[in-house]
Structure formats: C-alpha cells, structure tokens
C-alpha cells in the first residue's frame, strides 16, 4: 500500500470525527434554526399572524371612523329663556366633544313642540314649569346632552335668583370651584391603563398558550416516534431543549414586537394618541418582561411534552401552565392598589402587572428593574429544574408521568 493511500484512508477516517466536532460546537443553534424555519413556513401560523395584524388595523380604523362621526341634536323651545338655556348647553357640549352639536328649534307652542318630536325634527322639548324646567322626549337622550342641559338650567336659575336679590351669580358661586390634582403630578390615565393592560394580558396569554402547545406537541411527536432516541445519540438533550426554547422564543418575541409596533402606530391615528407618551415606555417594558417570562413558560411546556407519552396526555401535563396563565390573565383586571403592587414583583404575574403600573405612573424607576431581576431569577431556576426533568422524562416510555414523578425520577 502506497503512502498516498495511507494518507487518503487516514483522512477519510478523520472526516466523520471532524464533522461531528464541528456540528457539535453549537447544536442548539441548529435546533433553534430548524424551529424558526418550521414556524415561519407554517400556513396556520402565518394566517393567524396576518389576521391579528388585520384585526389591530381594523380596530384602529373603526375608532378613526367612529371619531369622525358627528352627532346633531335639536331641542324644541318656546320663548327667549329656553333658547338661551339651549344655547349655553350647546356651547358646553361642544367644548366637551366637538363632534356633538346641540341647537334650539323655536316652535309656536306645546302642540308644535310635540309634533316636532314625533316627526323627528326635534329630539326633545325644553319648557318652563311652575316648579322649574322639563325636558320632554320620546326616548332616552344622550347623557352628555342631558347633563349639559341640566347644568345650563341650573346656571340660568342661579343667575335669575341672584338678580332677584340684588347680586350676581359669580358672587354666589365664589369659592365653589373644585379642581382635581394628584400627588404624583400625573394626569388621570385610567382608560389608558385599562386598555393597555387588557392588550398586554391578551397577547401574553395567547402567545404563551399557542407557542407553548406547539413546543409540547413537537416534543411528544419526537418522543412517541422514538426519534428522540436517535437525536440523543447525536446531540445532548440539554442542547435540544435549549434550541427548542430559543427558536420558539425568537418567533414569539418577533410576533409580539410586530403587534406592538402596529398597535402603537394605529393608536396614533385615534383619539387615544394623547396617551402614547405614557403607553410607549410601558410597551417597551412589556416586551422585555414578555421575553424573559416566555422563556420560563416555554421550558415548562417542553417539560410537559416530555412527561406525556401521547398527544392525549398533553391536556393533563399542561394543566399547571394553563391555570397559571389564566391566573395572570384574570389577576391583571381584578387587582388594584396594594395587591397590584405586590403582584408586580411576583414572577410571571409581573409580566402584566408591572407594565400596567408603569402606564399609571405608580411605579418608581427602580421597581421595574427589581421586578425584572426577580423574573430573570425565576426563569433561570425554572430552566435549571426543567432541564433535569426534561432529560429524565424524555427517554422514559410506558405511560404518562406526573409532575411529581418527573421531579422525583432519578438519573
């Protein structure tokens, strides 16, 4: 055998070992890349993402259309005082909402006023009575209009009574003004807090559920088909778990960022655009909290898949995560005050609670940092324990394992 042949055989013997070494340098990257490719080429995933984007854009378009609508109301009046009252009420209504107009419709008498209401030319009839004023209509009026007319009637009565005793309405009302203020100097943002909290809870709930079940499903497919036994001979199971978690986390985070960008852009065209300075930072915190919280949930769902032996077992093994996500979802609406403050530091609950407190201006600058550190610690602990259970349960066959059995199973 020649020297050249010896070299060729030696090279051929070394190549498999070299390829194994090169591919084993970062096997989790290969798994993560494969997970990403599977997700972005899945029609169901693409359609659900597209439908969600269209829903967000459609909701913004509806709000824009609703905001551009004008509402006109006519009040039948008889006499100068009633005309003055309706004019004052119309100015007050327009100051509150420039899309609402209120005008006076002069009529000759009571019969003409009633006819105008029946024919739809007037929404109501304002007329004086011995005990005050009456607003007559066939159906309930817009509360904004009713309140404005009531305030105008009260102002007219005060001015009339003040003139009767030789003074002015301003003198009678001196010192009666009430203004609202907050210790933290922030304006009222209850509507923004409620809307953003609902959006955060909805996004986290559905993203964790959808991607979580996909992770658990892929794990059970590999386990049920015994494919994982082949994979285990090529790469460590720890690397397989990390790749699945990272790949799905990247896709989930990208999807959430897309929704947030489109949502903020949509809000900028609606009447809620004034809330963007408060909502923007909270959205940024939510994305960060979501990324860390999803890592923990993804690990738990992977473990749930390893504990199951078939798809029918997933409902049982994923029950703890389902209950946790439901708790986070409902707690985001049911907690307030001290309870919400405490929840904003509890891992997983903090994914929703802390951004909600940031929107309301109730969180100091250091609180999100501390809550995020606690969430990172929880995610690290979850992944450490979950990785051990995953490796122990993945290669075990013969039936579904409970979470207690998974934690107690030896190496």
C-alpha positions as CSV (number, residue, x, y, z in Angstrom):
1,X,0.0,0.0,0.0
2,X,1.5,3.4,-1.0
3,X,2.0,6.4,1.2
4,X,-0.7,8.2,-0.7
5,X,-3.2,5.5,0.0
6,X,-2.3,5.6,3.7
7,X,-2.9,9.4,3.8
8,X,-6.3,9.0,2.0
9,X,-7.5,6.4,4.4
10,X,-6.3,8.4,7.3
11,X,-8.1,11.5,6.0
12,X,-11.4,9.5,5.4
13,X,-11.2,8.2,8.9
14,X,-10.7,11.6,10.4
15,X,-13.5,13.4,8.4
16,X,-16.5,11.9,10.4
17,X,-14.9,12.9,13.7
18,X,-14.2,16.4,12.3
19,X,-17.7,16.8,11.0
20,X,-19.1,15.6,14.4
21,X,-16.9,18.1,16.3
22,X,-17.9,21.0,14.0
23,X,-21.6,20.3,14.2
24,X,-21.4,19.7,18.0
25,X,-19.9,23.1,18.7
26,X,-23.4,24.7,18.9
27,X,-26.1,22.1,18.3
28,X,-28.7,24.2,19.9
29,X,-28.3,26.8,17.2
30,X,-29.2,24.1,14.6
31,X,-32.3,23.1,16.6
32,X,-33.3,26.7,17.1
33,X,-32.9,27.5,13.4
34,X,-35.0,24.4,12.5
35,X,-37.7,25.5,14.9
36,X,-37.8,29.0,13.4
37,X,-37.9,27.6,9.8
38,X,-40.8,25.3,10.7
39,X,-42.8,28.2,12.3
40,X,-42.3,30.8,9.6
41,X,-43.3,28.4,6.9
42,X,-46.4,27.1,8.7
43,X,-49.5,28.4,7.0
44,X,-51.6,28.3,10.1
45,X,-49.0,30.5,12.0
46,X,-48.8,32.9,9.1
47,X,-52.5,33.2,8.7
48,X,-53.1,33.8,12.4
49,X,-50.4,36.5,12.5
50,X,-51.9,38.2,9.4
51,X,-55.4,38.0,10.9
52,X,-54.2,39.5,14.1
53,X,-52.5,42.4,12.3
54,X,-55.7,43.0,10.3
55,X,-57.7,43.0,13.5
56,X,-55.5,45.6,15.1
57,X,-55.6,47.8,11.9
58,X,-59.3,47.3,11.6
59,X,-59.9,48.2,15.2
60,X,-57.9,51.4,14.7
61,X,-59.8,52.1,11.5
62,X,-63.1,51.7,13.3
63,X,-62.0,54.0,16.1
64,X,-60.9,56.6,13.5
65,X,-64.3,56.3,11.7
66,X,-66.2,56.5,14.9
67,X,-64.2,59.5,15.9
68,X,-65.0,61.3,12.7
69,X,-68.8,60.9,13.0
70,X,-70.8,63.9,14.1
71,X,-74.0,63.8,16.2
72,X,-76.5,66.6,16.0
73,X,-79.4,67.2,18.5
74,X,-82.2,69.6,18.2
75,X,-84.2,70.9,21.2
76,X,-87.6,72.4,20.7
77,X,-88.0,75.7,22.6
78,X,-90.7,78.3,23.2
79,X,-89.6,81.7,24.3
80,X,-86.3,83.5,24.9
81,X,-85.2,82.0,28.2
82,X,-85.4,78.4,26.8
83,X,-83.4,79.5,23.7
84,X,-80.7,81.0,26.0
85,X,-80.5,77.8,28.1
86,X,-80.2,75.6,25.0
87,X,-77.5,77.9,23.5
88,X,-75.5,77.6,26.8
89,X,-75.9,73.9,26.8
90,X,-74.8,73.6,23.2
91,X,-71.6,75.6,24.0
92,X,-70.9,73.3,26.9
93,X,-71.5,70.1,24.9
94,X,-69.2,71.3,22.0
95,X,-66.5,72.1,24.5
96,X,-66.6,68.5,25.8
97,X,-66.9,66.8,22.4
98,X,-66.6,68.8,19.2
99,X,-68.4,66.1,17.3
100,X,-71.7,66.7,19.2
101,X,-73.9,69.7,18.4
102,X,-76.9,71.0,20.2
103,X,-79.2,73.6,18.6
104,X,-82.5,75.2,19.5
105,X,-85.6,74.7,17.3
106,X,-88.1,77.6,18.0
107,X,-91.8,76.5,17.9
108,X,-95.0,78.3,18.5
109,X,-96.4,76.2,21.4
110,X,-96.7,72.9,23.1
111,X,-98.6,71.2,20.3
112,X,-95.9,72.2,17.7
113,X,-93.2,71.0,20.0
114,X,-94.8,67.6,20.4
115,X,-95.3,67.4,16.6
116,X,-91.7,68.2,16.0
117,X,-90.6,65.4,18.3
118,X,-92.9,62.9,16.7
119,X,-91.8,63.9,13.2
120,X,-88.1,63.6,14.2
121,X,-87.3,67.3,13.7
122,X,-86.5,67.6,17.4
123,X,-85.1,65.2,20.0
124,X,-86.8,66.8,23.0
125,X,-88.7,69.9,24.1
126,X,-87.4,72.2,26.9
127,X,-90.1,74.3,28.6
128,X,-90.5,76.0,31.9
129,X,-93.0,74.8,34.6
130,X,-94.1,76.2,37.9
131,X,-91.5,74.1,39.7
132,X,-88.6,74.5,37.3
133,X,-88.0,73.2,33.8
134,X,-89.0,70.0,32.0
135,X,-87.2,68.2,29.2
136,X,-89.8,66.1,27.3
137,X,-88.8,63.4,24.8
138,X,-90.0,60.1,23.4
139,X,-86.8,58.1,24.3
140,X,-83.8,58.5,26.5
141,X,-81.4,61.2,25.4
142,X,-77.6,61.1,25.1
143,X,-76.4,61.5,28.7
144,X,-73.9,64.2,27.6
145,X,-76.8,66.3,26.2
146,X,-79.0,65.7,29.3
147,X,-76.1,66.7,31.6
148,X,-75.3,69.9,29.6
149,X,-79.0,71.0,29.6
150,X,-79.3,70.3,33.3
151,X,-76.2,72.4,34.1
152,X,-77.4,75.2,31.8
153,X,-80.8,75.2,33.6
154,X,-79.1,75.4,37.0
155,X,-76.9,78.2,35.8
156,X,-79.9,80.1,34.4
157,X,-81.8,79.6,37.7
158,X,-78.9,80.8,39.8
159,X,-78.4,83.9,37.6
160,X,-82.2,84.7,37.8
161,X,-82.4,84.2,41.6
162,X,-79.2,86.2,42.1
163,X,-80.6,89.2,40.2
164,X,-83.8,89.0,42.2
165,X,-81.9,89.6,45.5
166,X,-79.6,92.2,44.0
167,X,-76.4,90.2,43.5
168,X,-74.7,88.2,40.7
169,X,-74.3,84.5,40.0
170,X,-70.5,85.0,40.2
171,X,-70.8,86.3,43.7
172,X,-73.0,83.4,44.8
173,X,-70.6,80.9,43.4
174,X,-67.4,82.5,44.6
175,X,-65.2,79.8,46.2
176,X,-67.3,76.9,45.0
177,X,-64.9,75.7,42.2
178,X,-63.3,72.3,42.6
179,X,-60.2,71.1,40.9
180,X,-58.6,67.7,40.9
181,X,-54.9,67.0,41.5
182,X,-52.6,64.0,42.1
183,X,-49.7,63.8,44.4
184,X,-47.5,62.2,41.7
185,X,-48.3,65.0,39.3
186,X,-49.7,62.7,36.6
187,X,-52.9,63.2,34.8
188,X,-55.7,60.6,35.0
189,X,-54.9,57.7,32.8
190,X,-57.4,55.0,33.9
191,X,-58.6,54.5,30.4
192,X,-55.1,54.0,29.0
193,X,-54.2,51.7,31.9
194,X,-57.3,49.5,31.4
195,X,-56.9,49.3,27.6
196,X,-53.1,48.6,27.7
197,X,-53.4,46.1,30.5
198,X,-56.1,44.2,28.5
199,X,-53.9,44.2,25.4
200,X,-50.8,43.0,27.4
201,X,-52.8,40.2,29.1
202,X,-54.3,39.1,25.9
203,X,-51.1,39.0,24.0
204,X,-49.2,37.1,26.7
205,X,-51.9,34.6,27.3
206,X,-52.4,33.6,23.7
207,X,-48.7,33.7,22.7
208,X,-47.8,31.6,25.7
209,X,-50.6,29.1,25.0
210,X,-50.1,28.9,21.3
211,X,-46.3,28.5,21.2
212,X,-46.3,26.5,24.4
213,X,-48.6,23.8,23.0
214,X,-46.5,23.8,19.8
215,X,-43.4,23.2,21.8
216,X,-45.1,20.4,23.9
217,X,-46.5,18.9,20.7
218,X,-43.2,18.8,18.9
219,X,-41.6,17.1,22.0
220,X,-44.3,14.5,22.2
221,X,-44.1,13.7,18.4
222,X,-40.3,13.1,18.8
223,X,-40.8,11.0,21.9
224,X,-43.8,9.0,20.5
225,X,-42.0,8.2,17.2
226,X,-38.8,7.3,19.1
227,X,-37.0,9.9,17.0
228,X,-35.6,11.5,20.2
229,X,-33.6,8.4,20.8
230,X,-31.7,8.9,17.5
231,X,-31.3,12.6,18.3
232,X,-29.9,11.8,21.7
233,X,-27.0,9.9,20.1
234,X,-26.0,13.0,18.1
235,X,-26.5,15.9,20.5
236,X,-27.1,16.3,24.2
237,X,-30.7,16.5,25.3
238,X,-29.9,19.8,27.1
239,X,-28.9,21.3,23.7
240,X,-32.1,20.0,22.2
241,X,-34.2,21.7,24.9
242,X,-32.3,25.0,24.6
243,X,-32.7,25.0,20.9
244,X,-36.5,24.5,21.1
245,X,-36.9,27.2,23.7
246,X,-34.7,29.8,21.9
247,X,-36.2,29.1,18.5
248,X,-39.8,29.5,19.7
249,X,-38.9,32.4,21.9
250,X,-37.4,34.3,19.0
251,X,-40.5,33.8,16.9
252,X,-42.9,34.7,19.7
253,X,-40.9,37.8,20.6
254,X,-40.8,38.9,17.0
255,X,-44.5,38.5,16.7
256,X,-45.1,40.5,19.9
257,X,-42.9,43.3,18.7
258,X,-44.7,43.4,15.4
259,X,-48.1,43.6,17.2
260,X,-46.8,46.4,19.5
261,X,-45.4,48.4,16.6
262,X,-48.6,48.1,14.6
263,X,-50.7,48.8,17.7
264,X,-48.8,52.0,18.6
265,X,-49.0,53.2,15.0
266,X,-52.7,52.5,14.9
267,X,-53.3,54.3,18.3
268,X,-51.5,57.4,16.9
269,X,-54.4,57.9,14.5
270,X,-57.1,57.7,17.1
271,X,-58.4,59.9,19.9
272,X,-56.1,57.9,22.3
273,X,-53.0,59.3,20.7
274,X,-52.6,61.6,23.7
275,X,-51.9,58.6,25.9
276,X,-48.8,57.5,23.8
277,X,-46.2,59.2,26.0
278,X,-47.4,57.1,28.9
279,X,-48.1,53.9,27.0
280,X,-44.8,53.9,25.0
281,X,-42.4,53.2,27.9
282,X,-44.8,50.6,29.3
283,X,-44.8,48.8,26.0
284,X,-41.1,48.7,26.0
285,X,-41.1,47.2,29.5
286,X,-43.7,44.7,28.5
287,X,-41.6,43.4,25.6
288,X,-38.7,42.9,27.9
289,X,-40.8,41.2,30.6
290,X,-42.5,39.1,27.9
291,X,-39.2,37.8,26.6
292,X,-38.0,36.6,30.0
293,X,-41.4,35.3,31.1
294,X,-41.9,33.4,27.9
295,X,-38.5,31.6,28.3
296,X,-39.8,30.2,31.6
297,X,-43.2,29.2,30.2
298,X,-41.6,27.6,27.1
299,X,-39.3,25.5,29.3
300,X,-42.3,24.3,31.3
301,X,-44.3,23.4,28.2
302,X,-41.3,21.4,26.9
303,X,-41.2,19.5,30.2
304,X,-44.9,18.9,29.9
305,X,-44.3,17.3,26.5
306,X,-41.6,15.2,27.9
307,X,-43.9,13.9,30.7
308,X,-46.6,12.9,28.2
309,X,-46.5,9.7,26.3
310,X,-49.0,10.7,23.6
311,X,-50.9,13.8,22.5
312,X,-53.9,12.9,24.6
313,X,-51.8,13.3,27.7
314,X,-50.9,17.0,27.0
315,X,-54.2,18.3,28.5
316,X,-53.2,16.8,31.8
317,X,-49.4,17.6,31.8
318,X,-50.0,21.2,30.6
319,X,-52.8,21.9,33.1
320,X,-50.5,23.7,35.6
321,X,-49.4,26.2,32.9
322,X,-52.9,26.7,31.8
323,X,-54.0,27.5,35.3
324,X,-51.1,29.9,35.7
325,X,-51.8,31.8,32.5
326,X,-55.5,32.1,33.5
327,X,-54.4,33.4,36.9
328,X,-52.2,36.0,35.2
329,X,-55.0,37.0,32.8
330,X,-57.7,37.5,35.4
331,X,-55.4,38.9,38.0
332,X,-54.5,41.7,35.6
333,X,-58.1,43.0,35.8
334,X,-59.0,42.1,39.4
335,X,-56.1,43.5,41.3
336,X,-55.6,47.1,42.3
337,X,-53.8,49.2,44.9
338,X,-51.5,47.2,47.2
339,X,-52.5,43.9,45.7
340,X,-51.4,45.1,42.2
341,X,-48.2,46.5,43.7
342,X,-47.3,43.1,45.3
343,X,-48.2,41.2,42.1
344,X,-45.9,43.4,40.0
345,X,-43.0,41.8,41.8
346,X,-44.3,38.2,41.6
347,X,-42.7,36.3,38.6
348,X,-45.0,35.7,35.7
349,X,-47.7,38.0,37.2
350,X,-45.2,40.8,36.9
351,X,-45.2,40.4,33.1
352,X,-48.6,42.2,33.1
353,X,-48.8,43.9,36.4
354,X,-45.5,45.9,36.3
355,X,-46.1,47.5,32.8
356,X,-49.7,48.3,33.9
357,X,-48.2,50.2,36.9
358,X,-45.7,52.0,34.7
359,X,-48.6,53.3,32.5
360,X,-50.4,54.6,35.5
361,X,-47.3,56.3,36.8
362,X,-47.4,54.4,40.0
363,X,-44.0,52.7,39.7
364,X,-40.7,54.3,40.7
365,X,-37.8,53.9,38.2
366,X,-36.2,51.2,40.2
367,X,-39.3,49.0,40.6
368,X,-39.3,47.6,37.0
369,X,-35.6,46.8,37.3
370,X,-36.1,44.9,40.6
371,X,-39.2,43.0,39.2
372,X,-37.2,42.1,36.0
373,X,-34.3,40.8,38.1
374,X,-36.7,38.6,40.1
375,X,-38.3,37.4,36.9
376,X,-34.8,36.5,35.4
377,X,-34.0,34.6,38.6
378,X,-37.3,32.7,38.3
379,X,-36.7,31.9,34.6
380,X,-33.2,30.7,35.4
381,X,-34.4,28.4,38.2
382,X,-37.3,27.1,36.1
383,X,-34.9,26.3,33.2
384,X,-32.4,24.6,35.6
385,X,-35.0,22.4,37.2
386,X,-37.0,21.9,34.0
387,X,-33.9,20.8,32.1
388,X,-33.3,18.0,34.6
389,X,-36.9,16.8,34.5
390,X,-36.8,17.1,30.7
391,X,-33.8,14.8,30.3
392,X,-35.1,12.3,32.8
393,X,-38.6,12.0,31.4
394,X,-37.9,12.3,27.6
395,X,-36.5,8.8,27.2
396,X,-38.9,7.1,29.6
397,X,-41.7,5.2,28.0
398,X,-44.6,3.2,29.3
399,X,-47.2,5.8,30.1
400,X,-47.6,9.4,31.2
401,X,-45.6,10.8,34.1
402,X,-47.0,13.3,36.6
403,X,-45.0,16.4,37.6
404,X,-44.3,14.9,41.0
405,X,-43.0,11.7,39.3
406,X,-40.9,13.8,36.9
407,X,-39.3,15.7,39.8
408,X,-38.7,12.5,41.8
409,X,-37.3,10.4,38.9
410,X,-33.6,9.6,39.3
411,X,-31.0,9.9,36.6
